[in-house]
Amino acid sequence: MERLDQLPTPALLLDLEVLERNVARMARRAQRLGVALRPHVKTHKCLEIAELQERHGAAGFTVSTLDEARVFVDRGFTDLTWAFPLPLSRLAEARRLAQRANLRLLVDSPQAVAALEAQEHPFHVWLKVDCGYHRAGVDPSSGMALELARRIATAPRLVFDGILTHSGQAYDAPSVEALRAVAEEERRVMVDCAERLRAAGIAVPRVSVGSTPATSVAESLDGVDEARPGNYVFYDHVQVALGACTAADCALTVLASVVSRQRDHAVVDAGALALSKDPGTGTTMGEIYRDYAGGILDPELRLVALSQEHGHLNRPLAVGERLRILPNHSCLTAACFDHYTVVRGDEVVGRWRIWRQRT
Amino acid sequence: MERLDQLPTPALLLDLEVLERNVARMARRAQRLGVALRPHVKTHKCLEIAELQERHGAAGFTVSTLDEARVFVDRGFTDLTWAFPLPLSRLAEARRLAQRANLRLLVDSPQAVAALEAQEHPFHVWLKVDCGYHRAGVDPSSGMALELARRIATAPRLVFDGILTHSGQAYDAPSVEALRAVAEEERRVMVDCAERLRAAGIAVPRVSVGSTPATSVAESLDGVDEARPGNYVFYDHVQVALGACTAADCALTVLASVVSRQRDHAVVDAGALALSKDPGTGTTMGEIYRDYAGGILDPELRLVALSQEHGHLNRPLAVGERLRILPNHSCLTAACFDHYTVVRGDEVVGRWRIWRQRT
């Protein structure tokens, strides 16, 4: 059995026990809240993890790109929501893929609805609603929301799946109480929007919400049908800082080695292409565990800067010392590697592919 | 012939004419300065570009990881410097690869020198020197510099290649004059260091320097033997801001589409996994061209935030509008994609693989 002290670095470590606990807990949480779970695979891009989520009752999956969708369809995952406003330049590809799977699309503009109306294919379509994040989506109280929902619902060939949102503003919540308030606001905005559309005679089959921080703390999802968290499989330093989880819930770390010791700092072999340059909370580019299994974050150590392959540690450690880095943003960190080194304690038990292609 | 207005987005566009001009110009510059050019491939990770550099006289290449080294050795590029302080955990792999190629290693610690002394293989070894960047490398005036150089030069089986540095502090230069001063300081520190080692009876075969900004503006490299710039093949917004190049010298852009129009902003389909989250100068996450070929940066438009697949543009544009994004940091942007879409004007003339694996 290969052990962590023999692995070449950098390596992306996935703690199987923590992963399984996170997947099981979110599945129970969704069940208790009375919603279906349609996990976002943009975080892990990994078939083995999707299978684990399926065993825990996942009802379909969410993808962020057509590349992810193709990989998952090729392996038999055929109920997918592409939770990104449809790029018109990808419509032909989406249509080809939709011959082989139920690929549910997302729209928030008349242009995208018109493009779909012009297709022969009976696409399933979600209307994207802005619940306060103000990134994309229609204003739930606008005439546009009514107009687009009606067009989708009455188009001869389209199937209206319902309304969908993402509470990305949860990432700005200054406290767990504020996070709970975001989750409740997301629920309320979406339920009100569905009621408004229904009052106007539009059948709204489903209401879909989701972000990992909001779903991790929501106290009620009454009126909501499904949630689409993604990051919860791994969590990360940002989620710990938000109060969405504890450090013990973080399943993903980067194993690195000290390669250069300087007077008041050290350099490790994990830089921007092993961690991403996500600034997280702005206080660190990565927190540090000095032990292998489980463990406690070292309060004195952190990465203060990253260049392409170099990580700049704020203390001098000995050349050859190995440590684990808790990334700021696990989704972007996973997308730096081609596989997870799956571990139980300090033993390597598997190697799972990360399907990060961008064609 | 495929044209840019037909390409699915996001796509990584490489302007062949600009690339060829950059490669030719840096080759002439190195010749004029009297140094060999050993380009860093971490920027492009692309065999076709390395071949172009070779046709323009590149004398070997520089890599940042063993993964890059393996790809290049497999395709017949057998004179490589791995310009990263040797991670002890990779020594066995480095040794296997060094059976098939001249893989020159870099050290700045007694631990790494000891590990190499213990090998049967006659590794070529550079001593990494800190010329003022203060990331890695030995202090050129220290006893450690003398001690390590002597150990490498006198080890029975090692071959001392000389001293090597990277003037990363060039990226903090506030003006072109300051940039020239960094280049001159790098040269002076390294020439002084070589003289000091030689005065102590240590033969120093070569002096290697390099960063794209410094090499782009250096007025003299007297006493230096080779330069290792990498970014110059593409340049990027950071290099423009530094004065190392003009926007017309930037060869790499991301073609994106507007997917959502909001009251005072728009969303494009290029986020952190198409551009990286490199903050660049801190003023933009990407500058914008609204035309296809060549063109002028739109002074009113820029990306103000990136999430995983979403780019947040500061102005509302129409859904479906296509634009090109000049990235902050082309090395990290290239590492987001699997291939370059090579273009001349608005015509697609090739598709070159990006070898971004991390095994």
HADDOCK unambig.tbl for C-alpha pairs under 7 A between the chains (distance, minus, plus):
assign (segid A and resid 8 and name CA) (segid B and resid 89 and name CA) 4.84 0.50 0.50
assign (segid A and resid 8 and name CA) (segid B and resid 90 and name CA) 5.63 0.50 0.50
assign (segid A and resid 9 and name CA) (segid B and resid 89 and name CA) 6.26 0.50 0.50
assign (segid A and resid 85 and name CA) (segid B and resid 259 and name CA) 5.66 0.50 0.50
assign (segid A and resid 85 and name CA) (segid B and resid 260 and name CA) 6.56 0.50 0.50
assign (segid A and resid 86 and name CA) (segid B and resid 259 and name CA) 6.40 0.50 0.50
assign (segid A and resid 87 and name CA) (segid B and resid 257 and name CA) 6.74 0.50 0.50
assign (segid A and resid 87 and name CA) (segid B and resid 259 and name CA) 5.30 0.50 0.50
assign (segid A and resid 88 and name CA) (segid B and resid 320 and name CA) 6.08 0.50 0.50
assign (segid A and resid 89 and name CA) (segid B and resid 8 and name CA) 4.83 0.50 0.50
assign (segid A and resid 89 and name CA) (segid B and resid 9 and name CA) 6.25 0.50 0.50
assign (segid A and resid 90 and name CA) (segid B and resid 8 and name CA) 5.63 0.50 0.50
assign (segid A and resid 108 and name CA) (segid B and resid 260 and name CA) 6.64 0.50 0.50
assign (segid A and resid 109 and name CA) (segid B and resid 260 and name CA) 6.70 0.50 0.50
assign (segid A and resid 111 and name CA) (segid B and resid 319 and name CA) 6.62 0.50 0.50
assign (segid A and resid 136 and name CA) (segid B and resid 260 and name CA) 6.00 0.50 0.50
assign (segid A and resid 136 and name CA) (segid B and resid 262 and name CA) 6.99 0.50 0.50
assign (segid A and resid 136 and name CA) (segid B and resid 267 and name CA) 6.88 0.50 0.50
assign (segid A and resid 257 and name CA) (segid B and resid 87 and name CA) 6.73 0.50 0.50
assign (segid A and resid 259 and name CA) (segid B and resid 85 and name CA) 5.65 0.50 0.50
assign (segid A and resid 259 and name CA) (segid B and resid 86 and name CA) 6.40 0.50 0.50
assign (segid A and resid 259 and name CA) (segid B and resid 87 and name CA) 5.30 0.50 0.50
assign (segid A and resid 260 and name CA) (segid B and resid 85 and name CA) 6.57 0.50 0.50
assign (segid A and resid 260 and name CA) (segid B and resid 108 and name CA) 6.66 0.50 0.50
assign (segid A and resid 260 and name CA) (segid B and resid 109 and name CA) 6.70 0.50 0.50
assign (segid A and resid 260 and name CA) (segid B and resid 136 and name CA) 6.00 0.50 0.50
assign (segid A and resid 262 and name CA) (segid B and resid 136 and name CA) 6.98 0.50 0.50
assign (segid A and resid 267 and name CA) (segid B and resid 136 and name CA) 6.87 0.50 0.50
assign (segid A and resid 277 and name CA) (segid B and resid 277 and name CA) 5.24 0.50 0.50
assign (segid A and resid 277 and name CA) (segid B and resid 278 and name CA) 5.77 0.50 0.50
assign (segid A and resid 278 and name CA) (segid B and resid 277 and name CA) 5.77 0.50 0.50
assign (segid A and resid 319 and name CA) (segid B and resid 111 and name CA) 6.64 0.50 0.50
assign (segid A and resid 320 and name CA) (segid B and resid 88 and name CA) 6.09 0.50 0.50
assign (segid A and resid 337 and name CA) (segid B and resid 358 and name CA) 5.55 0.50 0.50
assign (segid A and resid 338 and name CA) (segid B and resid 357 and name CA) 6.47 0.50 0.50
assign (segid A and resid 338 and name CA) (segid B and resid 358 and name CA) 5.89 0.50 0.50
assign (segid A and resid 338 and name CA) (segid B and resid 359 and name CA) 6.42 0.50 0.50
assign (segid A and resid 357 and name CA) (segid B and resid 338 and name CA) 6.47 0.50 0.50
assign (segid A and resid 358 and name CA) (segid B and resid 337 and name CA) 5.55 0.50 0.50
assign (segid A and resid 358 and name CA) (segid B and resid 338 and name CA) 5.90 0.50 0.50
assign (segid A and resid 359 and name CA) (segid B and resid 338 and name CA) 6.43 0.50 0.50
